[in-house]
Amino acid sequence: MNSVVAPTAVGLSRLHFPVTALGYGRRIGLWLQGCSIRCKGCMSLDTWQAATRPVEIDQLVANMAPWFGMADGLTVSGGEPFDQPAALKLLLSRVRPFIRGDVLVFTGYNYNDLTPEAVSATTLIDTLIAGPFDQERACGRPLVASDNQTVHLLTDLGAERYAQVAARDAHIPRMDVIADGAEFWLAGIPRPGDLERLSRILDADGLSMKTSAGRIGGRP
């Protein structure tokens, strides 16, 4: 698990506000680029390759700044955030004073497998959802894609907002459909069968949606 970019820059896939399906309230969603874990069944194949043009962290913070006063928190996903531990820690240290809510991070690494460098970044995180996606154990829990994954409540705020996730009883939207210019994409963690149901709905209207994991809807 090595940093793949210089610590002053980060491999970025996308940035969006608001996101409602990846944590409490209306959140800034940050997806990092590059993943060495590459779980079978991953919906985000487009985030696997390392970034060819990393973004300077100062510029990324400036891009996020207009949302700080409106956001209920920040969610970092990927890709794999802890493949860039030094950059992740620097980024979180820069934005933490301005985030009025919680910081939630998804990782495909098990918590006990994090390197000391990665663990040091967790001091800036309220809630960590850890573990590789196992499509054989896919589940319907909010924010948890498969039953092997674990919820780590690292601060009082994390416990206040996400104890119900750990107890399997949270009410958080499953997916956001996000418009980005002429493109639409899905953010969130669908329940088993959700994408199949979406495919049938799109089929009924003669529509389809292309994702990095394949096409949803659209008859052959």
GROMACS elastic network, one bead per residue, 0.5 to 0.9 nm:
[ bonds ]
;  ai    aj funct       b0    kb
    1     4     6  0.89955   500
    1    36     6  0.77792   500
    1    82     6  0.73885   500
    1    83     6  0.55263   500
    1    84     6  0.82862   500
    1    85     6  0.87441   500
    1   114     6  0.83733   500
    1   115     6  0.75982   500
    2    82     6  0.82761   500
    2    83     6  0.56530   500
    2    84     6  0.67816   500
    2    85     6  0.77691   500
    3     6     6  0.75062   500
    3     7     6  0.78923   500
    3    82     6  0.78978   500
    3    83     6  0.53936   500
    3    85     6  0.60669   500
    3    86     6  0.67721   500
    3    87     6  0.77231   500
    4     7     6  0.89532   500
    4    10     6  0.86133   500
    4    11     6  0.81506   500
    4    34     6  0.81132   500
    4    50     6  0.72663   500
    4    51     6  0.86288   500
    4    83     6  0.67061   500
    4    84     6  0.59299   500
    5     8     6  0.82230   500
    5     9     6  0.64888   500
    5    10     6  0.62091   500
    5    11     6  0.68650   500
    5    50     6  0.86686   500
    5    51     6  0.83052   500
    5    54     6  0.70385   500
    5    84     6  0.68376   500
    5    86     6  0.89848   500
    5    87     6  0.76112   500
    6     9     6  0.55188   500
    6    10     6  0.72552   500
    6    54     6  0.84678   500
    6    84     6  0.87124   500
    6    86     6  0.82548   500
    6    87     6  0.71346   500
    7    10     6  0.71155   500
    7    57     6  0.86158   500
    7    84     6  0.79221   500
    7    85     6  0.83434   500
    7    86     6  0.53446   500
    7    88     6  0.81217   500
    7    89     6  0.87908   500
    7    90     6  0.72609   500
    8    55     6  0.86164   500
    8    56     6  0.60467   500
    8    57     6  0.58623   500
    8    58     6  0.80170   500
    8    86     6  0.84672   500
    8    87     6  0.61995   500
    8    90     6  0.74542   500
    8    91     6  0.84863   500
    9    54     6  0.56937   500
    9    55     6  0.52307   500
    9    57     6  0.50711   500
    9    58     6  0.82260   500
    9    60     6  0.89200   500
    9    87     6  0.63038   500
    9    91     6  0.87437   500
   10    32     6  0.74871   500
   10    33     6  0.81559   500
   10    51     6  0.83010   500
   10    53     6  0.88573   500
   10    54     6  0.51305   500
   10    55     6  0.53697   500
   10    56     6  0.64211   500
   10    57     6  0.63862   500
   10    60     6  0.87588   500
   10    84     6  0.72739   500
   10    87     6  0.57592   500
   10    88     6  0.74472   500
   10    91     6  0.83208   500
   11    31     6  0.89839   500
   11    32     6  0.56644   500
   11    34     6  0.68961   500
   11    50     6  0.69478   500
   11    52     6  0.78152   500
   11    53     6  0.71346   500
   11    55     6  0.62538   500
   11    56     6  0.89319   500
   11    84     6  0.80308   500
   11    87     6  0.88429   500
   12    15     6  0.78700   500
   12    30     6  0.79081   500
   12    31     6  0.63539   500
   12    34     6  0.83533   500
   12    47     6  0.88330   500
   12    51     6  0.68140   500
   12    53     6  0.84382   500
   12    54     6  0.64579   500
   12    55     6  0.65062   500
   12    60     6  0.89768   500
   12    78     6  0.85808   500
   12    79     6  0.89723   500
   13    30     6  0.78903   500
   13    31     6  0.53183   500
   13    32     6  0.50620   500
   13    34     6  0.83148   500
   13    46     6  0.83589   500
   13    47     6  0.63536   500
   13    51     6  0.77874   500
   13    78     6  0.74067   500
   13    79     6  0.78734   500
   14    29     6  0.80957   500
   14    30     6  0.61443   500
   14    31     6  0.52495   500
   14    32     6  0.70571   500
   14    33     6  0.82071   500
   14    78     6  0.89481   500
   15    28     6  0.74531   500
   15    29     6  0.57368   500
   15    31     6  0.63444   500
   15    32     6  0.87764   500
   15    60     6  0.89586   500
   15    63     6  0.88696   500
   15    64     6  0.82498   500
   16    19     6  0.69280   500
   16    27     6  0.85299   500
   16    28     6  0.59469   500
   16    29     6  0.51711   500
   16    30     6  0.66678   500
   16    31     6  0.88240   500
   16    64     6  0.87575   500
   16   178     6  0.85380   500
   16   180     6  0.87234   500
   17    20     6  0.89409   500
   17    26     6  0.75814   500
   17    27     6  0.62033   500
   17    29     6  0.61917   500
   17    30     6  0.89490   500
   17    64     6  0.87842   500
   17    67     6  0.72610   500
   17    71     6  0.79484   500
   18    25     6  0.88728   500
   18    26     6  0.52404   500
   18    27     6  0.52032   500
   18    28     6  0.57648   500
   18    29     6  0.72392   500
   18    67     6  0.86637   500
   18    71     6  0.74832   500
   19    22     6  0.66427   500
   19    23     6  0.82000   500
   19    25     6  0.80940   500
   19    26     6  0.56064   500
   19    28     6  0.61784   500
   19    29     6  0.59198   500
   19    75     6  0.86521   500
   19   176     6  0.68345   500
   19   178     6  0.83415   500
   19   187     6  0.76191   500
   19   188     6  0.86253   500
   20    23     6  0.64381   500
   20    24     6  0.70767   500
   20    25     6  0.58300   500
   20    26     6  0.51105   500
   20    27     6  0.62462   500
   20    28     6  0.89580   500
   20    29     6  0.89772   500
   20   172     6  0.76258   500
   20   173     6  0.65623   500
   20   174     6  0.85658   500
   20   175     6  0.78847   500
   20   176     6  0.67371   500
   20   187     6  0.87785   500
   20   188     6  0.82958   500
   21    24     6  0.81265   500
   21    25     6  0.85222   500
   21    26     6  0.86824   500
   21    27     6  0.88557   500
   21   142     6  0.87192   500
   21   143     6  0.79140   500
   21   172     6  0.61373   500
   21   174     6  0.53354   500
   21   175     6  0.52365   500
   21   176     6  0.59445   500
   21   187     6  0.68195   500
   21   189     6  0.74833   500
   22    25     6  0.87920   500
   22    27     6  0.78154   500
   22    29     6  0.78344   500
   22    75     6  0.66527   500
   22   104     6  0.84029   500
   22   142     6  0.86935   500
   22   143     6  0.63983   500
   22   172     6  0.77884   500
   22   173     6  0.79764   500
   22   174     6  0.80338   500
   22   175     6  0.82017   500
   22   176     6  0.89019   500
   22   187     6  0.76588   500
   22   188     6  0.56909   500
   22   189     6  0.77509   500
   23    26     6  0.80515   500
   23    27     6  0.72510   500
   23    73     6  0.79566   500
   23    74     6  0.83582   500
   23    75     6  0.70063   500
   23   102     6  0.89912   500
   23   104     6  0.71742   500
   23   142     6  0.89688   500
   23   143     6  0.72954   500
   23   161     6  0.86558   500
   23   162     6  0.82915   500
   23   172     6  0.70486   500
   23   173     6  0.87703   500
   24    27     6  0.73362   500
   24    72     6  0.69107   500
   24    73     6  0.72782   500
   24   101     6  0.88796   500
   24   102     6  0.82786   500
   24   161     6  0.67990   500
   24   162     6  0.80280   500
   24   172     6  0.73590   500
   25    71     6  0.78613   500
   25    72     6  0.55594   500
   25    73     6  0.75446   500
   25   172     6  0.86610   500
   26    70     6  0.79383   500
   26    71     6  0.56490   500
   26    72     6  0.54459   500
   26    73     6  0.72223   500
   26    74     6  0.89573   500
   27    67     6  0.88552   500
   27    70     6  0.84049   500
   27    71     6  0.50303   500
   27    72     6  0.53874   500
   27    74     6  0.54496   500
   27    75     6  0.68030   500
   27   101     6  0.89493   500
   28    64     6  0.78567   500
   28    67     6  0.73645   500
   28    68     6  0.82971   500
   28    71     6  0.62609   500
   28    72     6  0.79996   500
   28    73     6  0.63947   500
   28    75     6  0.62220   500
   28    76     6  0.85142   500
   29    73     6  0.88378   500
   29    74     6  0.61145   500
   29    75     6  0.50341   500
   29    76     6  0.62361   500
   29    77     6  0.77946   500
   29   187     6  0.89834   500
   30    74     6  0.75092   500
   30    75     6  0.61176   500
   30    77     6  0.62674   500
   30    78     6  0.77395   500
   31    47     6  0.81393   500
   31    75     6  0.83455   500
   31    76     6  0.58456   500
   31    79     6  0.66824   500
   31    80     6  0.85910   500
   31    81     6  0.81511   500
   32    35     6  0.87054   500
   32    47     6  0.72899   500
   32    51     6  0.87272   500
   32    76     6  0.73895   500
   32    77     6  0.62725   500
   32    79     6  0.53292   500
   32    80     6  0.66545   500
   32    81     6  0.60665   500
   32    84     6  0.87708   500
   33    46     6  0.83458   500
   33    48     6  0.65866   500
   33    49     6  0.68414   500
   33    50     6  0.58702   500
   33    51     6  0.56057   500
   33    54     6  0.87764   500
   33    78     6  0.60200   500
   33    80     6  0.72105   500
   33    81     6  0.81036   500
   34    46     6  0.88297   500
   34    47     6  0.55119   500
   34    51     6  0.62530   500
   34    78     6  0.73136   500
   34    80     6  0.61674   500
   34    81     6  0.82032   500
   34    83     6  0.73868   500
   34    84     6  0.86247   500
   35    38     6  0.61621   500
   35    47     6  0.67464   500
   35    49     6  0.65681   500
   35    50     6  0.70788   500
   35    78     6  0.74153   500
   35    81     6  0.80418   500
   35    82     6  0.89237   500
   35    83     6  0.67399   500
   35   108     6  0.89690   500
   36    48     6  0.70595   500
   36    49     6  0.84016   500
   36    50     6  0.88915   500
   36    79     6  0.83166   500
   36    80     6  0.72989   500
   36    83     6  0.72493   500
   37    48     6  0.84704   500
   37    79     6  0.87847   500
   37    80     6  0.76051   500
   37   108     6  0.68128   500
   37   109     6  0.79397   500
   37   132     6  0.75834   500
   38    41     6  0.87657   500
   38    42     6  0.71498   500
   38    45     6  0.79067   500
   38    48     6  0.67408   500
   38    79     6  0.85106   500
   38    80     6  0.89770   500
   38   108     6  0.87101   500
   38   132     6  0.86338   500
   39    42     6  0.55759   500
   39   108     6  0.81606   500
   39   132     6  0.64463   500
   39   133     6  0.58408   500
   39   134     6  0.71729   500
   39   135     6  0.84613   500
   40   133     6  0.75260   500
   40   134     6  0.72413   500
   40   135     6  0.69402   500
   41    44     6  0.89895   500
   41   133     6  0.78284   500
   41   134     6  0.78441   500
   41   135     6  0.60031   500
   41   213     6  0.80072   500
   42    45     6  0.63537   500
   42   133     6  0.73212   500
   42   135     6  0.83648   500
   42   213     6  0.72393   500
   43    46     6  0.85624   500
   43   211     6  0.77912   500
   43   212     6  0.67545   500
   43   213     6  0.53310   500
   43   214     6  0.86583   500
   44    47     6  0.56821   500
   44    48     6  0.74494   500
   44    78     6  0.78032   500
   44    79     6  0.74204   500
   44   211     6  0.81459   500
   44   212     6  0.59694   500
   44   213     6  0.65942   500
   45    48     6  0.55247   500
   45    49     6  0.83080   500
   45    79     6  0.83517   500
   45   211     6  0.88295   500
   45   212     6  0.53857   500
   45   213     6  0.60091   500
   46    49     6  0.71111   500
   46    79     6  0.83730   500
   46   211     6  0.88001   500
   46   212     6  0.55089   500
   46   213     6  0.81276   500
   47    50     6  0.77319   500
   47    51     6  0.85615   500
   47    78     6  0.62947   500
   47    80     6  0.83840   500
   47   212     6  0.88341   500
   48    51     6  0.89209   500
   48    78     6  0.82616   500
   48    79     6  0.56689   500
   48    80     6  0.81487   500
   49    52     6  0.86025   500
   49    79     6  0.83436   500
   50    79     6  0.88121   500
   51    54     6  0.58059   500
   54    57     6  0.89651   500
   55    58     6  0.85232   500
   55    59     6  0.70412   500
   55    60     6  0.67139   500
   56    59     6  0.53368   500
   56    60     6  0.63499   500
   56    61     6  0.88046   500
   57    61     6  0.61153   500
   57    62     6  0.85286   500
   57    87     6  0.78627   500
   57    90     6  0.78647   500
   57    91     6  0.61195   500
   57    94     6  0.85261   500
   58    61     6  0.52375   500
   58    62     6  0.62888   500
   58    63     6  0.87584   500
   58    91     6  0.82879   500
   58    94     6  0.83181   500
   59    62     6  0.50256   500
   59    63     6  0.62506   500
   59    64     6  0.87517   500
   60    63     6  0.50278   500
   60    64     6  0.63452   500
   60    65     6  0.86937   500
   60    91     6  0.84992   500
   61    64     6  0.50763   500
   61    65     6  0.60784   500
   61    91     6  0.76181   500
   61    94     6  0.73361   500
   61    95     6  0.66758   500
   62    65     6  0.51081   500
   62    66     6  0.79072   500
   63    66     6  0.71116   500
   63    67     6  0.86287   500
   64    67     6  0.57840   500
   64    68     6  0.68379   500
   64    95     6  0.86637   500
   65    68     6  0.53851   500
   65    69     6  0.81872   500
   65    95     6  0.86131   500
   65    98     6  0.82410   500
   66    69     6  0.72006   500
   66    70     6  0.81986   500
   67    70     6  0.53120   500
   67    71     6  0.58984   500
   68    71     6  0.55173   500
   68    72     6  0.84454   500
   68    73     6  0.84358   500
   68    95     6  0.87248   500
   68    98     6  0.61001   500
   68    99     6  0.58590   500
   68   100     6  0.73251   500
   69    72     6  0.85160   500
   69    98     6  0.79383   500
   69    99     6  0.78147   500
   69   100     6  0.73777   500
   70    73     6  0.89942   500
   70   100     6  0.87170   500
   71    74     6  0.74603   500
   71    99     6  0.74091   500
   71   100     6  0.73456   500
   71   101     6  0.73852   500
   72    99     6  0.76761   500
   72   100     6  0.65041   500
   72   102     6  0.70572   500
   73    99     6  0.61045   500
   73   100     6  0.66311   500
   73   103     6  0.57568   500
   73   104     6  0.77309   500
   74    99     6  0.71680   500
   74   101     6  0.75507   500
   74   102     6  0.63766   500
   74   104     6  0.62467   500
   74   105     6  0.83488   500
   75   102     6  0.83698   500
   75   103     6  0.59357   500
   75   105     6  0.56925   500
   75   106     6  0.78939   500
   76    81     6  0.71556   500
   76   103     6  0.77811   500
   76   104     6  0.63393   500
   76   106     6  0.63682   500
   76   107     6  0.89093   500
   77    80     6  0.66884   500
   77    81     6  0.62748   500
   77   104     6  0.86489   500
   77   105     6  0.60407   500
   77   106     6  0.50991   500
   77   107     6  0.70434   500
   78    81     6  0.61222   500
   78   106     6  0.77366   500
   78   107     6  0.80816   500
   79    83     6  0.85086   500
   79   107     6  0.86247   500
   79   108     6  0.89232   500
   80    83     6  0.55700   500
   80    84     6  0.77196   500
   80   106     6  0.79088   500
   80   107     6  0.59818   500
   80   108     6  0.66508   500
   80   109     6  0.85075   500
   81    84     6  0.57797   500
   81    85     6  0.68725   500
   81    87     6  0.89896   500
   81    88     6  0.66649   500
   81   105     6  0.78408   500
   81   106     6  0.74897   500
   81   107     6  0.64072   500
   81   108     6  0.87397   500
   82    86     6  0.84762   500
   82    88     6  0.72269   500
   82   107     6  0.68113   500
   82   108     6  0.85629   500
   82   109     6  0.79678   500
   82   114     6  0.80065   500
   82   115     6  0.89032   500
   82   118     6  0.61090   500
   82   121     6  0.88403   500
   83    86     6  0.89620   500
   83    88     6  0.88813   500
   83   118     6  0.86424   500
   84    87     6  0.54943   500
   84    88     6  0.59180   500
   84    89     6  0.86055   500
   84   118     6  0.85002   500
   85    89     6  0.60497   500
   85    90     6  0.85707   500
   85   115     6  0.88947   500
   85   117     6  0.63289   500
   85   118     6  0.51374   500
   85   119     6  0.86853   500
   85   120     6  0.86692   500
   85   121     6  0.68942   500
   86    89     6  0.52061   500
   86    90     6  0.62472   500
   86    91     6  0.85856   500
   86   117     6  0.70346   500
   86   118     6  0.75967   500
   86   121     6  0.77893   500
   87    90     6  0.51330   500
   87    91     6  0.60462   500
   87    92     6  0.85630   500
   88    91     6  0.51054   500
   88    92     6  0.61077   500
   88    93     6  0.85014   500
   88   118     6  0.86486   500
   88   121     6  0.70841   500
   89    92     6  0.51895   500
   89    93     6  0.60340   500
   89    94     6  0.86022   500
   89   117     6  0.88094   500
   89   118     6  0.80410   500
   89   120     6  0.76706   500
   89   122     6  0.80837   500
   89   123     6  0.89285   500
   89   124     6  0.75036   500
   90    93     6  0.51056   500
   90    94     6  0.62621   500
   90    95     6  0.88482   500
   90   121     6  0.84068   500
   91    94     6  0.52090   500
   91    95     6  0.63869   500
   91    96     6  0.84339   500
   92    95     6  0.52375   500
   92    96     6  0.55535   500
   92    97     6  0.89718   500
   92   103     6  0.85343   500
   92   121     6  0.79328   500
   92   124     6  0.63756   500
   92   125     6  0.80847   500
   93    96     6  0.54249   500
   93    97     6  0.75878   500
   93   121     6  0.87361   500
   93   124     6  0.68673   500
   94    97     6  0.69931   500
   94    98     6  0.81920   500
   95    98     6  0.54337   500
   95    99     6  0.62840   500
   96    99     6  0.53047   500
   96   100     6  0.82365   500
   96   102     6  0.88866   500
   96   103     6  0.80180   500
   96   124     6  0.71947   500
   96   125     6  0.89541   500
   97   100     6  0.77803   500
   98   101     6  0.89572   500
   99   102     6  0.70907   500
   99   103     6  0.78800   500
  101   157     6  0.81621   500
  102   125     6  0.76236   500
  102   126     6  0.58784   500
  102   127     6  0.78282   500
  102   157     6  0.67282   500
  102   158     6  0.67389   500
  102   161     6  0.83583   500
  103   124     6  0.75965   500
  103   125     6  0.52121   500
  103   126     6  0.52949   500
  103   127     6  0.66311   500
  103   128     6  0.86544   500
  103   158     6  0.81508   500
  104   125     6  0.62723   500
  104   126     6  0.60455   500
  104   128     6  0.59092   500
  104   129     6  0.77869   500
  104   158     6  0.81558   500
  105   122     6  0.89757   500
  105   125     6  0.70232   500
  105   126     6  0.82919   500
  105   127     6  0.65094   500
  105   128     6  0.50411   500
  105   129     6  0.63865   500
  105   130     6  0.84570   500
  106   127     6  0.86875   500
  106   128     6  0.59742   500
  106   130     6  0.61122   500
  106   131     6  0.85085   500
  107   110     6  0.77063   500
  107   111     6  0.85819   500
  107   128     6  0.74281   500
  107   129     6  0.62815   500
  107   131     6  0.63229   500
  107   132     6  0.74672   500
  108   129     6  0.83649   500
  108   130     6  0.57184   500
  108   133     6  0.68414   500
  108   149     6  0.85042   500
  109   112     6  0.82345   500
  109   113     6  0.63936   500
  109   114     6  0.66905   500
  109   130     6  0.58552   500
  109   132     6  0.59951   500
  110   113     6  0.53184   500
  110   114     6  0.68879   500
  110   129     6  0.89883   500
  110   130     6  0.53093   500
  110   132     6  0.71364   500
  110   149     6  0.78331   500
  110   150     6  0.80253   500
  111   114     6  0.56311   500
  111   119     6  0.85419   500
  111   128     6  0.85575   500
  111   129     6  0.86604   500
  111   130     6  0.59417   500
  111   131     6  0.71823   500
  111   150     6  0.82062   500
  111   152     6  0.84399   500
  112   115     6  0.84989   500
  114   117     6  0.79227   500
  114   118     6  0.57006   500
  114   119     6  0.60547   500
  115   118     6  0.51060   500
  115   119     6  0.61443   500
  115   120     6  0.86423   500
  116   120     6  0.61736   500
  116   121     6  0.88524   500
  117   120     6  0.52617   500
  117   121     6  0.68490   500
  118   121     6  0.52733   500
  118   122     6  0.68653   500
  119   122     6  0.51883   500
  119   123     6  0.74389   500
  120   123     6  0.58875   500
  120   124     6  0.82219   500
  121   124     6  0.58389   500
  121   125     6  0.72894   500
  122   126     6  0.78998   500
  122   127     6  0.86902   500
  122   128     6  0.79049   500
  122   154     6  0.79484   500
  123   126     6  0.79967   500
  123   154     6  0.79476   500
  123   155     6  0.89448   500
  125   128     6  0.69241   500
  125   154     6  0.68755   500
  125   155     6  0.78191   500
  125   158     6  0.84257   500
  126   152     6  0.83894   500
  126   153     6  0.63404   500
  126   154     6  0.50138   500
  126   155     6  0.50620   500
  126   156     6  0.77815   500
  126   157     6  0.65434   500
  126   159     6  0.80383   500
  127   151     6  0.71466   500
  127   152     6  0.56139   500
  127   154     6  0.55534   500
  127   155     6  0.72989   500
  127   157     6  0.85641   500
  127   158     6  0.51533   500
  127   159     6  0.77899   500
  127   161     6  0.89914   500
  127   162     6  0.75168   500
  128   150     6  0.81887   500
  128   151     6  0.60121   500
  128   152     6  0.50498   500
  128   153     6  0.67523   500
  128   154     6  0.73861   500
  128   158     6  0.88560   500
  129   143     6  0.79690   500
  129   144     6  0.73658   500
  129   149     6  0.68379   500
  129   150     6  0.57066   500
  129   152     6  0.61974   500
  129   153     6  0.88026   500
  130   144     6  0.89531   500
  130   148     6  0.88887   500
  130   149     6  0.55094   500
  130   150     6  0.53100   500
  130   151     6  0.65496   500
  130   152     6  0.76792   500
  131   134     6  0.88096   500
  131   146     6  0.87569   500
  131   148     6  0.67404   500
  131   150     6  0.65304   500
  132   146     6  0.82815   500
  132   148     6  0.77711   500
  132   149     6  0.68309   500
  133   136     6  0.88873   500
  133   137     6  0.82026   500
  133   138     6  0.77297   500
  133   144     6  0.89346   500
  133   145     6  0.64024   500
  133   146     6  0.58142   500
  133   147     6  0.86998   500
  133   148     6  0.77901   500
  133   149     6  0.73379   500
  134   137     6  0.54044   500
  134   138     6  0.63443   500
  134   145     6  0.80203   500
  134   146     6  0.57787   500
  134   147     6  0.79574   500
  134   148     6  0.72655   500
  134   149     6  0.86397   500
  135   139     6  0.87288   500
  135   145     6  0.83100   500
  135   146     6  0.68053   500
  136   146     6  0.79791   500
  137   145     6  0.83801   500
  137   146     6  0.50737   500
  137   147     6  0.55847   500
  137   148     6  0.70977   500
  138   144     6  0.86382   500
  138   145     6  0.57298   500
  138   147     6  0.64081   500
  138   148     6  0.87954   500
  138   191     6  0.77434   500
  138   192     6  0.64516   500
  139   142     6  0.88736   500
  139   144     6  0.73836   500
  139   145     6  0.59226   500
  139   146     6  0.50234   500
  139   147     6  0.60205   500
  139   191     6  0.63514   500
  139   192     6  0.63730   500
  140   143     6  0.88365   500
  140   144     6  0.76054   500
  140   145     6  0.72306   500
  140   146     6  0.79833   500
  140   147     6  0.88890   500
  140   189     6  0.87715   500
  140   190     6  0.76530   500
  140   192     6  0.65325   500
  141   144     6  0.53651   500
  141   145     6  0.69631   500
  141   146     6  0.79651   500
  141   147     6  0.81803   500
  141   165     6  0.74537   500
  141   168     6  0.58859   500
  141   169     6  0.78186   500
  141   170     6  0.80232   500
  141   189     6  0.89147   500
  141   191     6  0.75777   500
  142   145     6  0.77993   500
  142   165     6  0.63489   500
  142   168     6  0.72237   500
  142   169     6  0.79148   500
  142   170     6  0.62657   500
  142   171     6  0.70734   500
  142   172     6  0.61936   500
  142   173     6  0.78912   500
  142   174     6  0.69838   500
  142   189     6  0.74057   500
  142   190     6  0.87200   500
  142   191     6  0.84397   500
  143   165     6  0.72350   500
  143   170     6  0.89257   500
  143   172     6  0.78986   500
  143   174     6  0.79755   500
  143   188     6  0.76350   500
  143   189     6  0.61583   500
  143   190     6  0.89841   500
  144   147     6  0.72086   500
  144   148     6  0.88899   500
  144   149     6  0.65169   500
  144   150     6  0.78716   500
  144   151     6  0.81502   500
  144   165     6  0.81105   500
  144   189     6  0.72311   500
  145   148     6  0.87347   500
  145   149     6  0.73882   500
  145   189     6  0.61215   500
  145   190     6  0.76887   500
  145   191     6  0.76602   500
  145   192     6  0.89535   500
  146   149     6  0.58861   500
  147   150     6  0.79085   500
  150   166     6  0.77756   500
  151   162     6  0.84512   500
  151   163     6  0.86900   500
  151   165     6  0.74787   500
  151   166     6  0.56641   500
  152   158     6  0.84322   500
  152   159     6  0.87041   500
  152   166     6  0.80528   500
  153   156     6  0.76469   500
  153   157     6  0.83409   500
  153   158     6  0.51336   500
  153   159     6  0.51775   500
  153   160     6  0.88156   500
  153   162     6  0.72305   500
  153   163     6  0.73546   500
  153   166     6  0.84433   500
  154   157     6  0.83116   500
  154   158     6  0.61446   500
  154   159     6  0.73236   500
  155   158     6  0.50260   500
  155   159     6  0.62914   500
  155   160     6  0.85994   500
  156   159     6  0.50625   500
  156   160     6  0.60869   500
  156   161     6  0.86724   500
  157   161     6  0.61640   500
  157   162     6  0.83461   500
  158   161     6  0.53466   500
  158   162     6  0.57298   500
  158   163     6  0.75088   500
  159   162     6  0.53466   500
  159   164     6  0.85484   500
  160   163     6  0.61952   500
  160   164     6  0.86430   500
  161   164     6  0.75627   500
  161   165     6  0.85188   500
  162   165     6  0.50904   500
  162   166     6  0.66722   500
  162   167     6  0.86957   500
  162   170     6  0.76441   500
  163   166     6  0.51544   500
  163   167     6  0.62195   500
  163   168     6  0.86140   500
  163   169     6  0.86803   500
  163   170     6  0.82441   500
  164   168     6  0.59201   500
  164   171     6  0.84247   500
  165   169     6  0.58659   500
  165   170     6  0.50518   500
  165   171     6  0.84593   500
  166   169     6  0.77664   500
  166   170     6  0.84063   500
  167   170     6  0.77598   500
  171   174     6  0.89943   500
  173   176     6  0.76359   500
  173   188     6  0.79636   500
  173   189     6  0.89340   500
  174   187     6  0.84427   500
  174   188     6  0.56358   500
  174   189     6  0.56707   500
  174   190     6  0.55226   500
  174   191     6  0.73824   500
  175   186     6  0.64601   500
  175   187     6  0.54741   500
  175   189     6  0.62578   500
  175   190     6  0.63031   500
  176   185     6  0.82119   500
  176   186     6  0.57004   500
  176   187     6  0.50746   500
  176   188     6  0.62513   500
  177   184     6  0.66231   500
  177   185     6  0.57815   500
  177   187     6  0.65269   500
  177   188     6  0.89454   500
  178   183     6  0.83085   500
  178   184     6  0.54517   500
  178   185     6  0.53435   500
  178   186     6  0.61650   500
  178   187     6  0.71884   500
  179   182     6  0.70880   500
  179   183     6  0.58587   500
  179   185     6  0.66782   500
  180   183     6  0.51347   500
  180   184     6  0.59585   500
  180   185     6  0.77432   500
  181   184     6  0.78865   500
  184   209     6  0.83691   500
  185   209     6  0.85361   500
  185   210     6  0.86758   500
  185   211     6  0.74289   500
  186   211     6  0.84796   500
  187   190     6  0.89117   500
  190   193     6  0.78908   500
  190   194     6  0.56969   500
  190   195     6  0.70790   500
  191   194     6  0.54240   500
  191   195     6  0.81208   500
  192   195     6  0.76536   500
  192   196     6  0.84736   500
  193   196     6  0.51414   500
  193   197     6  0.62290   500
  193   198     6  0.86655   500
  194   197     6  0.51181   500
  194   198     6  0.61852   500
  194   199     6  0.85767   500
  195   199     6  0.60269   500
  195   200     6  0.86604   500
  195   216     6  0.71968   500
  196   200     6  0.63868   500
  196   201     6  0.87806   500
  196   216     6  0.77643   500
  196   217     6  0.82515   500
  197   200     6  0.51655   500
  197   201     6  0.63554   500
  197   202     6  0.87095   500
  198   201     6  0.50805   500
  198   202     6  0.61775   500
  198   203     6  0.84928   500
  198   216     6  0.73441   500
  198   217     6  0.72567   500
  199   202     6  0.51402   500
  199   203     6  0.60176   500
  199   204     6  0.86360   500
  199   207     6  0.87299   500
  199   208     6  0.73447   500
  199   209     6  0.83574   500
  199   215     6  0.87018   500
  199   216     6  0.50607   500
  199   218     6  0.74780   500
  200   204     6  0.61953   500
  200   205     6  0.88580   500
  200   216     6  0.86795   500
  200   217     6  0.63127   500
  200   218     6  0.86898   500
  201   204     6  0.52283   500
  201   205     6  0.67431   500
  201   206     6  0.88256   500
  201   207     6  0.84214   500
  201   217     6  0.76140   500
  202   205     6  0.53011   500
  202   206     6  0.61323   500
  202   208     6  0.56985   500
  202   209     6  0.79965   500
  202   216     6  0.77422   500
  202   217     6  0.51795   500
  202   218     6  0.68932   500
  203   207     6  0.56555   500
  203   208     6  0.68512   500
  203   216     6  0.87693   500
  203   217     6  0.51163   500
  203   218     6  0.53210   500
  203   219     6  0.66412   500
  204   207     6  0.75629   500
  204   217     6  0.87611   500
  204   218     6  0.89126   500
  205   208     6  0.88092   500
  206   217     6  0.81129   500
  206   218     6  0.64050   500
  206   219     6  0.79448   500
  207   216     6  0.88538   500
  207   217     6  0.63567   500
  207   218     6  0.56188   500
  207   219     6  0.87103   500
  208   215     6  0.68306   500
  208   216     6  0.55722   500
  208   219     6  0.82732   500
  209   214     6  0.86161   500
  209   215     6  0.56895   500
  209   217     6  0.63116   500
  209   218     6  0.77421   500
  210   213     6  0.81227   500
  210   214     6  0.60387   500
  210   216     6  0.61116   500
  210   217     6  0.85252   500
  211   214     6  0.51020   500
  211   215     6  0.57240   500
  211   216     6  0.72297   500
  212   215     6  0.81004   500
  215   218     6  0.75736   500
